[in-house]
Amino acid sequence: MRLEIIRKKILKKEKGWAILYPILYVASRIYCFAVSARTDLYKNGILAKVVPPVPVISVGNIVAGGAGKTPLVEFIYTMLEDMGFSPAVVMRGYGGKEKGPIFASDDTERFGDEAVLFFKRGFRVVVSRDRLKGIDFAVENGANIVILDDGFQQLKIVPTVNIVVVDPFNPFGGNHCLPLGTLREPVSALERADCFVLSRSNLASVEKINSLELYLKTFKKPVFRAHQTFKMWMDENFAEVPPPPRDITVFCGIGNPEQFLEMLRLEGFDVEKAFIFPDHHVYSPEDVERLSRYPNLVTTEKDAVKLKEKISFKFPVLNVEVFGLKEFIVNRIKNVEKHEEKDGQKALLPDGISASQIAEGKVFEEIFP
């Protein structure tokens, strides 16, 4: 049984599961207290924050699991390239073994599924467990602007733009912190955001979107709506192909499988059977053998990068449009000089100073509220 299903049963205090509610409630309160205490240490200047040497656009959320960050990062990267910037994505590389900092390539075991997906898009992707060192590495290799993937909880880093993605189907993780709910930190943390993006807003009811937007506006920050559609279909060799037949078998290991299934149904597909694996699932030979018994297999982009040529399937490529976000970002970074990639790309940093040196406290600028 999936962890999320168990969590819902505990929250509803269903028979047999209710006994776990008080235990997880206490654990959840302790977790909330710990993350709030950490936030206060940065807020009060006890722990130093660091201003990176180039503009940083952070894309994150406060709920564990899929909120729609990946297609938004793609949207922002493409937008920045079109504007003449030289962007790079800096990310942890969840599910991969690589500590970095290093550029990602086509190896999910080393870099994780999301990093490889961005690599296949032709993006420059830096995988680094230490995000500040990752930013430094990106700048040394020509980036003059960085997209920090899953950066909202990276409190040491001061982003130029702090974007929080909110999933309208699970906006606040059951209103409890982990492990009872799926909140990474209390909802009050949204005060740190510069703006909000409502992901998949075209898939939710107008009433739900309007209600959520009204609530988010109480934080006095802009709220943007993201529309998500299928742009094209590809096969296991990443070649463009026609859509699959109407009757399909779906498998995926992502944070929010329900919304993927709903998108397929809205596109007119009949999901005959669905195999739902944990987020960032690594497919075993047994998984592949089991799935290969079914016709018309459909999966997600993230899963496809882990299964190239191991099994026959098709997957939709997502397209996201966020109305008004470009103008907001441009206003925040309008004073940043765009430049061509060239040798001596450390020119964006003061001579002899790197972001990693800043992180180590050799040179840093403390930011106090």
TAVENJO-V820975 format. One record per helix or strand. SS is the DSSP state (helix for helix, strand for strand). FROM is the first residue (numbers start at 1). LEN is the number of residues. If there is no record, write none. Layout:
SS_FROM_LEN / SS_FROM_LEN
This chain:
helix_3_9 / helix_18_26 / strand_50_2 / strand_55_6 / strand_63_1 / helix_69_14 / strand_87_5 / strand_102_2 / helix_108_4 / helix_113_8 / strand_125_3 / helix_131_10 / strand_145_5 / strand_157_2 / strand_161_7 / helix_173_3 / strand_177_1 / strand_183_1 / helix_187_6 / strand_195_5 / helix_206_14 / strand_222_14 / strand_240_2 / strand_247_6 / helix_257_10 / strand_270_7 / helix_285_7 / strand_297_3 / helix_301_4 / strand_314_9 / helix_325_9 / helix_345_4 / helix_355_5
